[in-house]
């Protein structure tokens, strides 16, 4: 079996024994810089973040059927390394960390998948070129691409001056909606809607018209318009009620005289499916974060 690599210099080696990273938000991340870790340790932190002997070897349930994370604090070291790189605003680590998006999906590591975008967001503007190139590359799992899109979206939250640039990048990528997967298009639209990039509305509408958006990820065009501020929630509700009434009337007319046919119908079934999927995904994240 692969032996964990413990050849890390002090004080980086303190991350090997720190233990659980059972934390939900960036504000809860431990301040490892207090231990003396600084910019000079960035190469070792990158090496630790990508060190499969510390974390991913334990995802082999056949080799480690009775794995107990409490007995292997080094299991958490790569997560702590990513957190620390974020705290250092180590944009120089961006290119080296990109493969972790794919690795995290490969090993179904929800923890790494969700914390990477947070760290990249802390890296700031210098991380934009690496992320932009990554989301434009074909061949990545669409979940991995989605987390990289999330990473781009995080940057303007701490660096508002990048909002226009990020909006332009996401819009340009969405213009390739015919080549993108429906899921990636949905992630791009969700990011644009979250950032309120109203200028992207025409290309978003074209993507929906081409049936190239997975609406389970982001809702339909009407819902996105609400997020962009192009229509109100009341306007959408009124439209849904009108659609419902029209559909019920149509079905009742078709089924007139056929007493054995049900006319039950919900006008917004896709929204219901979306909410169900979101609940399932949330439960899965909680389960996986505590599993290993």
N, C-alpha and C positions, 0 to 999 in steps of 0.2 A: 504494500500500500504506500501511496505517496506520503512522505513525511512533511508536515507543515514547515515552511521556510521561516525560521526565526532569526535569520541573519539580517537584522535591521538595526541600525545605529540608535543609540539613545539621542533624544527622547522619543523618537518615532516608535521604538519598541514598546512603549507604554500602551499603544493601541492594541497590542496583541493580548493584553491581559485586562483591558477595560471592561469587556463583557457586553451585555445586552445593549442594543440600540433601540429599545422598544419605545420609540418616540414618534409622534405624529406630525409635528410641525418643525420648521427651521428654528423657531424660537426656543424649542426644547432641546436642540442639539447641544451636546456638551462642548464647552470651550476648551478644546485641546491645545489651543495656542498658549494657554496658561502654563502648560508643562514645558514650554520652551521651544516648541516646534515653530519654525519660521520658513521663509522663502527658500533658504538653502536646503531644506529637506524635501522640496517638491519632487525631485526625481525618485526618492525613496517612497514617497506617498503614492506616486503613480504606480510604482512597482507593486506596492502593497494592494492598491485598489484592484489591480489586474491579476493578483496572485491566486490561481485556482486551488493551490494546495491549502490555502487558508479557509476557503468558503465552499467552492463548488464541488470539491471532492465529496463533501458530506451530503450532496444531493443524490448520490448513488445509494438508493435504499437497499439494494442487494448487498453492497459492501458494508453499509452502516445501518443495519436494520433497527438497531436500538440507539440511534444517535440522540444524545442529550446535549442541547446547546449550552446548558449551564456548565457542563464538564469540558467544554471546548470554547473558551472565550475568544480564541483566535478566529473563530467562525465569523465574528462581528468585525474584525479588523478592517476588511476592505470597505465596509460601510462607513466606519469611522474615518478611514483615509479619504473617502469621497467628501465627507462632511468637512474635514479639515482643509482639503483643497479648496472647497467653496469658501470657507472662512478666510483663506489666504487670497481670495480673488485670483486664483492661479489660472488665468486664461491660457497660459503657456501649456497647460495640461490638456487643453481641449481636444486636439487632434489625437493624442494618445488614448484618451478615454472614450472616443467614439465607438470602438468595438464593444464596449460594455453594454451599449444599447442592444446589440445583437445577442451577446452572451446572456444577458438577463432574461431575454425572451426564450432563448434556447433552454435555459435551466428553470424557466418559470419562476424567476426570482422577482416577485412583485416589489419587494423592498428596494432592491437596487433600481428597478425600473422607475419607481416613483421618486426616489431621492436624487437620481442623476439630473433630471430637469431643474430641481431646486438648486443644485450645485452650479450647473451651467448658468442659471439665472444670476447667481452671485459672481460668476466670472466676468460678466459685463460685455461691453461692445466688442472686445477683442475675440470673443468666442463666436461671433456671428458668422465669419467666413467658413469655419469648419462645419458648423451646423447647417448652413445653407448648402454646402456641397453635399453633405450627407443626405439631406432630405430629397435632393435631386437625383441621387444615385438609384438606379433600379436594382432590384434583387434583394433588398432588405425586407424582412417580415414587416407587414403593415403596422403591427403593434410597435415594433422598434422605431419605425419612421414616425409613428404617432407620438411617441415619447420625445423624440427629437424635435418635433414641431412644438410640443409643450415646452421644451427647453427654450426655444426661440421666443415663445410667447411670454416666458417668465422674465426675460431680460428687460423689457420696458417697465416692468413693475418696480424695479430698483433704479433703472436708468431711463427716465421718461424721454430724454432726448433721442432715444433710439426708436421711438414709436413709429415715426413715419417710415424709417428704413425697414423695420421688421414688417410693417404692413405691406410695403412694396414687395418684399421678398416672398411673403406668403401668397400675395395676389398673383405674382408671376408664376409661382409653382402651381397654383390652382388653374391658371390658364392652360396648363397641360392636362386638364381633367380627362380628356379622351384617353390619354396614356396612363394616367394614375389609376390606382384601384379605387373602387367606390369608398372604401374605408379611409384611405388617405385623403381623398377629397373631403370627406366628412370631417376629418381632423383639422384640415386646413380651414374649412368653413367655421368650425367651432372656435378656432383660434382667432380668426378675423372678426367673428361676432363678439367674442369676449373683449377684444381690443377696440371694438366699435369702429372698424375700418369701413365706413360707409361707402367710400370710393370703390370698394370691391363688389358692391351690390350687383352690377351688371354681369360680371363673370360668374358670380355665385348663382344668379338666376339662370344663366346659360347651362351651368353644370346640372342644376336640377331639371331643366327642360330636356337635357340629353339623357336623363335617368342614370346619371353617373355619381349619385350620392347615396350612401347608406344612411337612410333616415333614422335607423335605430341608434346611430351614433350621435346625431345632432338635431333631429327633428326635421320637419318639412320646411319649405321655403317661407311659408307664412310665419312659422315660429321664429325663423332666423330674422325675418323682417322686424319682428317685435324686439329681438335682441339688439338689432342695429338701430332701433328707434325710428324705423320707417313706417310703422303702424303701432297702434296701442293694443294693449291686452284686451280692452273692451271691443275694439274693432275686430280682433280675431275671434273673440267669443261670439259676437254677433254673426260673423261669417259662418262659424261652426254651427250655430243654431239654425241658420237658414239652410245650410247644406243638409243638416239632419232632417229638418222638416221636409225638404224636397225629396230626400231619399226615402223617407218613410212613406210619403205620398205616392212615390213611384212604385214602391214595392206593394203597397196596399192595392194599387190599381192593377198591377200584374197578377196579384194573388186573389183578386175579387172572385168570390164563388168557390175558391179552393180552401176550405176550412182546415185542411190538414197541414197547411204551410205556415211557418212562423215568420213574422215580420220584424223580429227583434234585430236591432241594428244600433251600433254606436258610431258616431261620425268621426271619432278621433281614435280609432283603434291603434294606429301607429304610435300615437303619443303614449297610450297605455303600455304598449310593448316596450317602448323606450324606457319608461319608468321602471318596468319590471326588470329589464336588463341592467339598468343602473343599480337597482337594489341587489341583484345577484352579483354584479361585479364588486360592489362595496363589501358584501359578505365574503366573497372570495379573497379580496385583499386582506381583510382582517384575519381570515383563516390562514392564509399563506404567510403572513407576517409573523404569526405565532407558531407556525409549524416548524420552519427551519430556514 
